[in-house]
Amino acid sequence: MPGTEYFGAEEKREVNEVLETGCLFRYNHEHLRQGMWKATEMENEAKRFTGAKYAHAVSSGSTAVTTALAAAGIGYGDEVIVPPFTYLATIEAVIWMGAIPVFADIDETLCLSVDGIKKALTPSTKAICLVHMCGGAADMDGIMKLVKEHNLVLVEDAGQALGAFYKGTSVGLFGKSGAFSFDFFKITTAGEGGLCITNDEAAYDIMHQISDHGHSHLGNNRGMETHPIFGQNFRISELHAAIGKVQLQKVEKIRADKRANKAVLKARLAEVDGITFRHMDDPEGDSATFLNFFLPTQELAQKTMDQFAADGIAGFNYWFTNMYHFINQWDHIKNKNSASKLPFHVLDCPQDYNNLDIPKAQNVVGRLISLGVRGTWTADELQALGDKMVASLKKVLG
Ligand SMILES: Cc1ncc(COP(=O)(O)O)c(C=O)c1O
């Protein structure tokens, strides 16, 4: 699954170039760099691949989501609709920005649904932080219609979905701002790293300013220029950016390999009665990082996971019980446990997080199993994995 599968001489060369110059900082020090600006080069690759007008690399996907929210003007007291099925970072980012997360239901797209969002709307809803889960896009036609009707701000957490497009447009470009992760587990990795994209110049200015203590930056230089806003240090290092740049140069190849392998395994699973697949409005736009399938019931999904383990097949996620991706395990968030007082402790919140009405999410995530798709599987490995999966599933489903 992760881009590390594709690490080669190119990543090593780029990292060595940074080490040889000794310039690990993305700004200034022109005399050291021998013309190399790895963060800028990574951003240029991101613009090329996604078609975004602006891209800004940061230290992680988590800081990218925070930066994207800030760039979209989300702040103190704003109600932001979020999914209960995502990585924790989405919710954390909303809370760190001083906003109020409002959970809405999802559907078989694995993303927020139009119906779910409609039910969660209040007169104070300001924004949606939409998460494109498990490598594929949400129902963007339906969601964009709703966004326009209700005059909402859309921010896209595409932490898991670099490489996913919807009817030709990259995820991250439907709303005001979008965020990607380059952590160790993603289709392209920098070890740690993140990236924000936007087509809006003002939003881009906030991105680079807020992620570097509010500096307004003169090109790649920072020094005596003004601070239009205050910020933080969410900067990416040149070492990480060097790897991120090369991985972005490889993303088309990585995605093509994954798509081919996923198609083979999906066809194998389709042999098994009772298995259904994640709904995607535009399957052509899939990044193919995961093969997502549903069992008829939550009980059968759990049994399947046990059977896969007993049969020695690895690489599956059962998000329903994992600690990071589903609200059932987020007691610290539901109980608002934090180190210090934050706006969501004192402001009105339209929901009791311990009594949320999200039946579809419970059903969908309870039945969902996701297999991380590797691009480097050989034909023999694919065949063997397909055989084993089908055999295990038949034991469970009869
Ligand atoms: C949807 C989503 N958003 C944000 C993040 C955070 O990214 P990072 O681990 O790079 O901070 C992740 C990480 O898995 C994610 O899946």
The ligand as a Gaussian input file, in Angstrom:
#p B3LYP/6-31G(d) Opt

LIG

0 1
 C       -8.267000      11.250000       6.328000
 C       -6.980000      11.620000       7.005000
 N       -6.761000      12.893000       7.326000
 C       -5.625000      13.279000       7.921000
 C       -4.642000      12.370000       8.251000
 C       -3.432000      12.817000       8.985000
 O       -2.259000      12.637000       8.280000
 P       -0.864000      12.523000       9.003000
 O       -0.729000      11.154000       9.575000
 O        0.115000      12.769000       7.893000
 O       -0.805000      13.591000      10.033000
 C       -4.825000      11.023000       7.932000
 C       -3.804000      10.022000       8.279000
 O       -3.985000       8.843000       8.195000
 C       -6.031000      10.633000       7.305000
 O       -6.281000       9.354000       7.000000

